[in-house]
Amino acid sequence: MKVDVKKLYVFAVLSSLYCTFTVVQNLFEMKTLGTANFAVGGGGVMLSWATFMLMDISTELLGKKDTMRIYTFAGLVNLLIVVLAQVVIALPGTYPEQNAAFAQIFSNGVRTAFASFVAFWVGNFVNMQIMLVMKKADKKGSKFMLFLRAVLSTVFGQFVDNSMFATLAFAPVGLSLFEMTWKDIFTSSVMGVINETVIETIWMPLITLPVISKLRNLMCE
């Protein structure tokens, strides 16, 4: 079987970046941004736009199957990290304050990992499907249509991701030390979509479109 080395290279780069951003994003998400009266979103918003940007790039260049492999693998890697973190928490530590802080950061542990895996899998699936449907309808392959489908796919994909994650990970049902009110879950989900979409839109002409063009040329050489 002939291996497309250039396609494999693009797949490896996108997979590595996506896995890294996914794991770090979920660590950042343990901090809620905002005030005591209004939640702007989780700290993961600092990186979540990047994961959806990478999904847009992957969907555009690699197609459905490889894109699903990337975000499914990233979810499994994140789950492994969380499980290993629980092992580290259980091991005896030298400094009580450090132990307490580490345990608090990973207090949602398995619940957060499960929520993250389900939410971003479904959210990325929605993102990918919108990209594919709109790409199929784009007969001319214009840059504007690429820009439009990348933005719209992010809006819907991010909303599904944010709302599912916040509900599964932080719903006030008494399963973990840190939980959010339903009001904060709603506001953080909506504000997260707005923030992430704005950030991705700003970076679109500077990162997404040039990277897609460069990698597409590389794969065609």
C-alpha positions, 0 to 999 in steps of 0.5 A, spaced: 500 500 500 502 506 497 503 511 503 502 519 502 507 522 506 505 529 505 498 527 507 501 523 513 505 529 515 499 534 515 495 529 519 501 528 524 502 536 525 494 537 526 493 531 531 499 533 535 497 540 535 490 538 537 491 533 542 496 539 546 491 544 545 485 539 548 489 537 554 491 544 556 484 547 554 481 542 559 486 544 565 484 552 563 477 550 563 477 549 571 477 557 572 471 561 571 472 568 568 468 573 570 465 576 576 461 573 582 455 576 579 456 574 571 460 568 568 464 570 562 466 563 560 471 558 562 478 559 562 478 554 556 476 560 551 483 562 551 484 555 547 478 553 544 478 557 538 484 554 536 481 547 536 476 549 532 480 552 527 484 546 527 478 542 525 476 547 520 483 546 517 483 538 518 476 538 515 478 542 509 484 538 507 483 531 510 476 530 510 471 526 514 474 520 516 481 523 518 478 529 522 474 524 526 480 520 528 484 526 530 478 529 535 477 522 537 484 520 539 485 527 542 479 525 547 482 519 549 489 522 550 485 527 555 482 522 558 488 518 559 491 525 562 486 525 567 486 518 569 493 519 571 492 525 574 488 522 579 493 517 580 498 523 582 493 525 587 492 519 590 500 518 591 503 521 598 506 528 597 511 532 600 507 539 601 500 539 604 498 546 600 501 543 594 497 537 594 491 541 596 491 546 590 493 540 585 487 536 588 482 542 587 485 543 580 483 536 578 477 535 583 472 534 577 477 529 574 473 523 571 467 527 570 470 533 567 474 528 562 467 525 560 464 531 559 470 534 555 470 528 551 462 527 549 462 535 548 467 536 544 466 530 540 459 532 538 461 539 538 466 537 533 462 533 529 457 538 528 462 543 526 465 538 521 458 536 518 457 544 517 464 545 513 463 539 509 455 540 507 457 548 505 464 545 502 460 541 497 455 546 496 461 551 494 462 549 487 467 555 485 471 554 491 472 561 493 475 564 499 469 568 502 465 561 502 471 558 506 471 564 511 463 563 511 463 556 513 469 556 518 465 561 522 458 558 521 461 551 523 464 554 529 458 558 532 454 552 532 459 547 533 462 551 539 455 552 542 454 545 542 461 544 545 460 549 550 453 548 553 454 540 553 461 541 557 458 546 562 452 542 563 455 535 564 461 537 568 459 543 572 451 542 573 449 543 580 447 536 582 452 535 588 457 530 584 464 534 585 467 540 589 466 545 583 459 546 580 456 552 577 449 555 577 444 554 571 445 561 570 452 561 569 452 555 565 447 559 560 451 565 560 458 562 560 456 558 554 453 563 550 459 568 552 464 563 550 461 562 543 461 569 542 468 570 544 471 564 541 467 566 534 470 573 534 477 571 536 477 565 530 474 571 525 480 575 527 485 570 526 481 567 520 485 571 514 492 571 518 492 564 520 486 559 518 486 561 510 494 562 509 495 555 513 490 551 509 493 554 502 500 553 504 498 546 506 494 544 500 499 546 496 504 542 499 500 536 499 499 537 491 506 538 490 
